[in-house]
């Protein structure tokens, strides 16, 4: 059973700050350049809590980053930079955006709708929440240290659920009222949030999700960190959701047993998965001319006359439905198409439903077997970079910054759903749900 709860969110006070100066992309999408830019926008930008710069602190230890984050958070609450809702609410959340197709150059407009609420943290074994990607220990340790220092969640975990009836749309997006929050981010995505405090609507929403299964779309590290934190704070005997006052909406059994989440219906339009291309670098003795031979046991290799990334993406797009990818090397570009039956033989230890996925074949057959990149090296990204833009991936090869770039088609939502509900996981960065959820729209303080 998926349990969701309204909460008294902390929000930035519009009388004290401009929202566009203080919200950020999720912590793991903040580049060093973005981090510096966020710091310069406002002394109250959330990056100071999410990703502090150690050189700006008086102390010299790593823990000073988390101590300063906690101190800033306390000060912002005290000084009215952050103010708390007077009653528990959920929040309708709309993101409108445009995407230019690399292959065709055409621009498409989208709107993705969801809502922000607290979600109960469940063990994967309970088969309520399902993951689809592996996680790494270092990011989880970092987020756990921040969680322990601040006792708050500043960004939302991105959750998917299925509801062909579009309950959330009918209940939350029928009003013509102006949004309580509206901000445009650095990617020209317009984020709008409406506060929903009507107990009847909240009750209908919590009831509507009770029979749903949830898939983590984005935020695996934060989810597992929050789950670990919940285990550490569980009272003796556990607990179950309780009503604090008669007739009030149920609340988590204890504050740490829930985390802030954005719930998005998989059956609505506007849910977009982009490809994440792979760039391989630093290989000893890599020879572009021998590359085709090395992947020959598993793929048919077709030399392509095109060199323009848009043309390469368009060519790859024509192979949708097959396990195919484009390899860009200094010796030219190649279309790699899986040889029927080769993956089944070489990937006997891989679940059958994954053997035909290009991202799995790339990691297991090309990166590991043909190029000799170990799973440990992939986990540490010592020979591998992930790039959203196909032109940039190809450009890194042209600039001699990489040995080979692999251009990918996006994973389909159906493939993701099948893998996740089977309890299986895919290689990291198998999906890129766009756009990201902004951090700082709402904050869940557990004390």
DOMIMAR-265193 format. One record per residue (C-alpha): x, y, z. Coordinates in steps of 0.05 Angstrom, whole numbers, plus 5000, padded with zeros to 4 digits. Example, Ala and Ser with C-alpha at 12.3 -4.5 7.8 and 13.67 -1.06 7.14 Angstrom:
2
524649105156 527349795143 
# end
This chain:
447
500050005000 502850684980 501551185035 501951935022 500952505071 500053255069 505153665106 506654365132 511954555083 517255075094 517355555035 521756145016 518556795037 517257214975 517657855017 524957685032 527657364969 526257264895 524856534884 528856494820 534956714860 534556154911 531955504880 536655004846 536954384803 537553724842 544253674879 547053144832 545653574770 549354184796 555954274760 561754654791 560055254746 552755224767 554855174840 558855814834 553256164797 548155964850 552756234905 553056904870 545556964861 543657024934 546356915004 540056485014 540756044952 539355324971 546055094942 549255345007 545554775042 545554254987 552754324964 556954785008 563655034985 568754825038 573655385020 568455905043 568155615114 572555775173 573755045190 578054555151 574453895161 569253595114 564153595170 564354355169 560354325104 554553985140 555254405203 554855045162 548854775124 545254645190 547155325217 544655675154 538155285155 536955475227 538456205214 533956245153 528155975193 529556445250 530157055205 523856915165 527356735100 523556085105 516456065133 512055465149 505055325125 499655405177 496354745158 498254095123 497654135048 499553774984 501954164923 499854104851 506154174808 506354334733 512554384689 511954674619 517854614572 520354564501 524854044469 528454114403 529253444368 536653334351 534852914292 529553354260 530754044290 523354104306 521154394373 515654064415 512054364474 510353934535 507053984602 508353484657 503753474717 504453174786 503753344859 508453424919 506853054984 510152625035 510951895017 511851335066 518651005060 518150255046 523349705040 524049444969 522148754995 515249035012 513949114937 510849804943 516750214919 520949944861 527750174838 530650114768 537950324777 543950134819 546550624872 553450804898 555650854970 559251524966 553251954946 548951614998 554051755053 554252495033 546652565033 546052195099 550952675132 546853265107 540352945130 543252815199 545653535204 539353885180 533853385195 530253615132 528953425060 530153995010 528653644944 523353154922 524352434902 521152324834 515951764837 511851454781 505151114789 499750874741 492751164740 489251134672 483451524703 487852134713 485252254784 490452784801 488853184738 481453194755 482453374828 488353844826 488654194759 481554434746 482355114780 483955754742 487156074803 494056374796 499555914822 502456034891 509455934860 511856074790 519056074769 522955954705 529455574712 536055614673 533355124620 527255554607 522655054643 516855404676 515155104744 508355264775 505855024843 498855084874 497754984948 492054484962 489354505033 482254255024 481653635070 476553315023 481253364963 487153125004 483152525028 481152344957 488352384934 491051954992 485651444979 486951434904 494251224914 493050694967 493050114916 498650384873 505750134863 511150664858 517350674813 523151134830 524351534767 529651984797 532852014866 535051294881 540751534925 536252014964 530951484972 535750965000 538951495045 532051705072 530350965083 536750865123 535251485164 528251225178 531050555202 535750915250 530051325280 524650785282 521450755352 521150095388 515449695358 515350095294 508950465281 503350615233 500151255207 495951595260 491152175262 493752735306 486753025317 479852735302 478152825229 485153065210 489052775153 493552185173 500852345186 507051905184 508151435243 514351845260 517252435221 523152055193 518751505164 516851935104 520452355053 518252915006 516352644938 513352874872 508452374845 507452344769 502351914733 505551464680 499051484640 499052244630 501952604570 508353004580 512552454612 519052484572 525252034576 531452294541 537451874521 543951914561 549851824514 556351494537 563351784526 569251314537 576151614551 583051434578 583550734548 590450454540 592050264468 585150424440 585450374364 579350654327 580850234266 580549594307 574149784343 569449474292 573048804297 572648804372 565048864373 563948404313 561947784353 555848154379 553948704329 553248824255 557649424241 555649914186 560350494170 556451134164 557851694115 554552194161 558752574212 553853104233 550952914302 543853094280 544352614221 547252074265 541552144314 536452124258 539751494231 539551174299 532251384309 530450974247 532750354285 527850444343 525249764363 532049434354 538049404400 542349914363 547050494377 552050934341 559450934357 563251574341 570851484335 576651874304 576351384246 569051514231 562151334257 558850654257 551850394267 551949784312 545949324307 545348714352 546348044319 540247614333 541747094385 548747364403 546347714466 542447114490 548746694487 553447204517 548747464570 546146834601 547047134671 542647734653 535047694661 531747524595 527648164591 534048584594 538248214542 535148584484 536049284514 541449694480 543750014545 544949324575 548549064513 552849684511 555149604583 556048844583 558248694512 561949314491 564549674553 566249034591 567848504539 570348904479 573649494514 575549164580 572449684625 570749354690 564149474728 568349794783 571250294733 564250444707 561750554779 567451034793 566651364724 574151304715 573451154640 566351374628 562452024623 555052114614 552852664566 545752874549 547453254485 549452834425 553253394393 557453494456 558852744460 561352734388 565253374399 569253064456 571852544407 573453074355 577353474408 581352844426 578252864496 575252174487 576651514451 569551364429 562551634441 556351194440 549851534419 543551214447 536151174436 532151304500 529550734542 522050644533 517250724592 514550024581 521549724586 522850114649 516249894680 517549164664 524549164693 522649544756 516449134773 520548494763 525148734818 531048824771 535849394761 539149704700 545950044691 546550734721 543951314679 539450854638 534051384640 533952134639 527052404658 526753124634 525853634663 528553544734 524653744796 527054394826 529754374897 527254904945 520054964921 517854634986 521954365044 520153825094 523053965162 522353375209 522853775273 
# end
